[in-house]
Amino acid sequence: MDNTLRLWDVASGSLLRIIQLDGWGEDVSYSPDGSSLAVASWNQPTRIWDGTGANLLNSITFGPDAW
């Protein structure tokens, strides 16, 4: 594991972008319109990226310390 998220073009099979994460990415989800991408981890904040993964839009911390 290299703590990266890799975004691929499904049609061509080409690698579009590599996003370096601070820890393991546990879950990844695109918004229905593809405009944003959420990456969740058990020990790091959930990060929201634009749909291309180029720009970090927000970082959200969940759990007892977040309230």
C-alpha positions as CSV (number, residue, x, y, z in Angstrom):
1,M,0.0,0.0,0.0
2,D,1.4,3.3,-1.0
3,N,-1.4,5.6,0.4
4,T,-2.4,6.9,-3.0
5,L,-5.7,7.1,-4.8
6,R,-5.5,6.5,-8.5
7,L,-8.1,7.9,-10.9
8,W,-8.4,6.1,-14.2
9,D,-10.2,6.8,-17.5
10,V,-12.3,3.7,-17.9
11,A,-12.8,4.0,-21.6
12,S,-9.0,4.3,-22.5
13,G,-7.5,2.6,-19.4
14,S,-5.1,5.6,-18.9
15,L,-4.2,6.9,-15.5
16,L,-5.6,10.4,-15.0
17,R,-4.3,11.4,-11.6
18,I,-2.6,10.1,-8.5
19,I,-3.8,11.7,-5.2
20,Q,-1.4,11.3,-2.3
21,L,-3.3,10.5,0.9
22,D,-2.2,10.9,4.6
23,G,-3.3,7.3,5.4
24,W,-5.3,4.5,3.9
25,G,-8.3,5.5,1.8
26,E,-11.2,3.3,3.1
27,D,-14.1,4.5,1.0
28,V,-14.4,6.5,-2.2
29,S,-17.5,8.0,-3.7
30,Y,-18.3,10.3,-6.6
31,S,-21.3,12.7,-6.4
32,P,-24.1,11.7,-8.8
33,D,-23.1,14.4,-11.2
34,G,-19.4,13.6,-11.0
35,S,-18.5,17.1,-9.8
36,S,-16.9,16.0,-6.5
37,L,-15.2,13.0,-5.0
38,A,-15.2,12.0,-1.3
39,V,-12.4,9.9,0.2
40,A,-12.9,8.6,3.7
41,S,-10.4,7.0,6.1
42,W,-10.7,5.5,9.5
43,N,-8.0,7.7,11.0
44,Q,-8.0,10.8,8.8
45,P,-10.6,13.5,8.0
46,T,-12.9,12.8,5.0
47,R,-11.7,14.9,2.1
48,I,-13.8,16.3,-0.7
49,W,-12.1,16.9,-4.0
50,D,-13.4,18.3,-7.2
51,G,-14.4,15.7,-9.7
52,T,-11.0,15.5,-11.4
53,G,-9.1,15.1,-8.1
54,A,-7.1,18.2,-8.8
55,N,-8.4,20.5,-6.1
56,L,-9.1,19.8,-2.5
57,L,-12.5,21.5,-1.7
58,N,-13.0,20.6,2.0
59,S,-11.8,18.4,4.8
60,I,-14.3,17.1,7.4
61,T,-13.5,15.4,10.7
62,F,-16.1,13.0,12.2
63,G,-16.1,11.3,15.6
64,P,-16.0,12.3,19.3
65,D,-13.3,15.0,18.8
66,A,-15.3,16.6,16.0
67,W,-18.3,17.6,18.1
